[in-house]
Amino acid sequence: MFPSEYINRGQCSWTSRSVSLYSDAFHAKNLNNVPCGTVVRAYWQGCTVHVEMADGWHYVYEDFGGYSSRWKT
């Protein structure tokens, strides 16, 4: 599970290769093991972070360690 300060803040940003989660306005941490390819969207959904890739794969992260599930649209 993500630390509560990240969940409570609920802020994330992404580039084509990485996703950052914020605990406050000045501190961010990247998700580990973002798959190869291009990130097109990342967002919080409850206590998890969903990462959408350009190739149609969706990855769900429950913590910083790596994704816990995935599916393709």
N, C-alpha and C positions, 0 to 999 in steps of 0.2 A: 504494500500500500504506500502511496505517496505520503510524505509528511504533511500534517494538517495545514501548515502555513502555505504550501503550494496549492492545495485544494481550496482553501479559503480565498486565496487571491484569485484563482481561476483564470489566470492570464497565460497565454502561450503565444509564441511567434515562431515562424518557420522561414527557412530558405529552401532552395531546391534540394539541399542535402542534409539539413539538420532541423531539429525541433527543440526550442528552448522553453522551459517553464520557469515562472517567476514566483519567488517567495515574498518579494516586496519590489519597490520601484527600482532598486539598485542591485539586486541579486538574482541571477538566473542560473539554471543548470540544464545541460543538454540531456536528452534521452539517449541512452546507449543502444547500440545495435539497430539504428534506423537502416532499413534495407536499402540496397543499391537501387538507384532509379531517381525519379524526380518527385519530391513531395509537392502536392498541389493544395493541400489543406490539412490543418491540424486544429483540433478543438477539444475542450473538456466536455465530457458527458458524465455527470455525477462525479464519481471519484476516479474515473478512468480518462485517458487521453486517446482519442481516435486520430489516426494518421492515414490520410488518403494519398495514394500514389497515382502517377499519371497512367500507369499500365492497368489501372482498375483494382488493384489490391488495396484492402483496408486492413490496418493493423491496430490492435487494441493493447494499450499499455496500462498495467495496474501499478507499476513502479518504475524506477529508473533503470532497472536491470535489463530489460528487454521486453518484447511484446509477448502477450499471453495467449492471443488468438489472432486469427486472420481469416479473411474470406475475399473472394473476387466477385465483382459485379458484372 
